[in-house]
């Protein structure tokens, strides 16, 4: 349920809340005052959870790169890696979702590009284009190109990468995380069939969102 890597990402808020909880228990005379820091501590621990997933083995199936709700399915012009059209599945993560990102396919990471930007609410239609983001381009084992874009948001100000350029990944491998709610876009070739629908709740590394025809 938890991994050392994700817990280390949350070490400072966890430490502050532990100190707050202990101080409340020791010095605060108000009965039940400890419940607030205790509840916050449970929430933060929950945020940094990293459960195992049942990864689909069919190489034709592309899995969701993160947990969340599908909010956008469209065709975009992607000049950085695809250098042309690609189908995009946008997934919104609330603060209650698992925030670890996973490789949607097996392959080799050919591109990692960080782009500074704004911190608009990711529900804003222009946020995907102007917000701070980290793009991961993966050359799939099938010879196709795939992309994962980690997008910072109004609250999420830290994008973490765990897989660098030239790394080989298996489908479902952990490749990064975003702290405290944001959005992740999956980009696939235009000839792929999109199985996800707007409003679907998906699990990273487990839910099948697209497949090769």
N, C-alpha and C positions, 0 to 999 in steps of 0.2 A: 504493500500500500504506500509506503514511503521509501525513498532512496536518499542516500547521503548527499547526492549531488543537488537534489531539489531542496533539501533541508538547509544545506549550506547557502543556497540563494536567499533563504528566508532567515538567516541567522540573526541579523540585526533587529528586525521587528519582533522576532521570537524572544530575543534576549531582553529587549526593552519591556515587553509585556510580562515576562517572568519577574523582572525587578518590580514592575508596577504592582503585580499581584502580591508578591511577598511584602512589599511596603504597605499595601492596603490591609493585609492580614495582621501585620504587626502593629501598625500605628493608627489606622483609621477607626474611630470609635463608632461609626455608623454601621448598624447591623445590616449585613447582607451587601455591603459595599464591594466586597471582593467578587461578587457575581459578574460585574461589568468587565474587569480585566480578565477574569476566567473565560467569559464568553468570547471576548476578543481573541484570546490565546487559542481557544478551540477553533475559531474561524480561520486564523492564520495558519495553524497546523493543517487544517483541511484544505486550504488553498494550495499548499505545497505538497499535496499528495501526488503520488505517481504510480497508479495501479498498473499491473500487468494486463495485457490485452491478448485476445485470441486473434492472431494475424491470419487472414485468408491466404491460402497457399496458391491459388490459381494465379499464374503470372499475368493473365489478361485483366485481372481486377485491380483497380486503383482505389486505395483507401483514403479516408479523410486524414488530413495532416494534423488535425486538432479536434478537441471536443467543442461542441457548441451548436448553434442553430444556423441553418443555411438561410442567408438573407439575400443572396444575389446569385443569379446564374445568367451569364451573358457571354458574348464574344467580344474580345478586346484586341486592340493592336498593341503588341508587346515588343518594344524595340530593343530591349536590353539583351535578351537571351533567345527568344523565339524569332525576333527580327521579322515579325509579321503577325498574322492573326493567331489567336489561341482562345480556347474556351476557358472561362473562369468560373469557379465556384467560390463565393465569398461566405466565410463562416464567422459569425459573431460569438465571442466568448463573454459570458457574464462573469462576475466575480465568484460565482458558485461552481463554475466549470473547472475541470482539470486543465492546467495551462501549459502542459508539456506538448511540444510539437514533434511529430513523427514523419519519417520518410514515406511518401505515398506509394513509392515503387522501389524495387531494387535497382541499383545502378551506381554511377560514380558522380560525385559532385564536381561539376565543371566550372561553376561560377558562384561566388559569394560576394554580393555587392551591398554595402551599407550606404544608405542615402539619408542625410539629415533632413529635417523638415519640421512641420508644425505638429501640434498635439490636439487636433480637433477631435470631438466625439466621433468615434468610428461609425456611428449610425448616420453621420452626415455623408451625402452622396459623393462629395469631393474628397473625403478623408483619405481614401485609398491612393489618390494621386498626389496629395500634398503632405501627408503625414510622414514623420520619420519611419523608415522601414528597413528591413534586411531581406534581400532577395537571394534565394538559393536555387540555382539551376542544376538540375540532375539529368545526366544522360542515362536513360533507362537501359536495362539489360536487353530490352526489345529494340533498341536503336532509336527510340523516340525521345523527344525532349519534354521535361516536366519542370514546373516551377512551383516554389512555395514562397509566399511573401508574408513575412511577419510584420505587422503594422502596429506601431505604438498608438495610444489613444489619449483621451483626456486625463485618465487616471494612470494608465499603464505607461510608465516612463522608462522602463528598462527592458530592452530586447537582449536575450541571451542566446549565443550560438554554441553548440556542442560539437559540430561537425564542420571542418574546414574544407577548402578547395582540395581536390584530388582524393578526398576520403571515399572509400567504398562503403556503401550502406545497403543493408537488407531492408525489404519492405517492413515498415513498422518500427525501425530503429529510431531511438530518440535523437533528435537533431537540435533541440533548443527549447526555450520557453519564453513567455512574456509575462511580466508581473502585473497582476491586478486588472484583468479585463481588457480585451482588445479585439482584434480581428486578424484572421489568417486567410489569405487567398490561395487557392490551388489553381494552377494553370496547366492545361493539357492540350495536346494537338487537336485541331478542329475536327478531325475525323473520328475522335473518340465519342462514344455514346455516354451521355450524362444520365445517371440513374437517380441521383438525388433530386429532390424537389424543394422549392421554397417552403420554409417552415419546418423542414425535417430537423430532428435533433440527432447529431452524429457523434460517434466516439472515435478519437484519433487512433489510427492504426488498426481499427476493427471494422468500422462501417464502410461498406463499398459505395463509393459515390460516382464512379465512372468505370468503363471497361472498353477494351479494344473490340472492335466489331469483327 
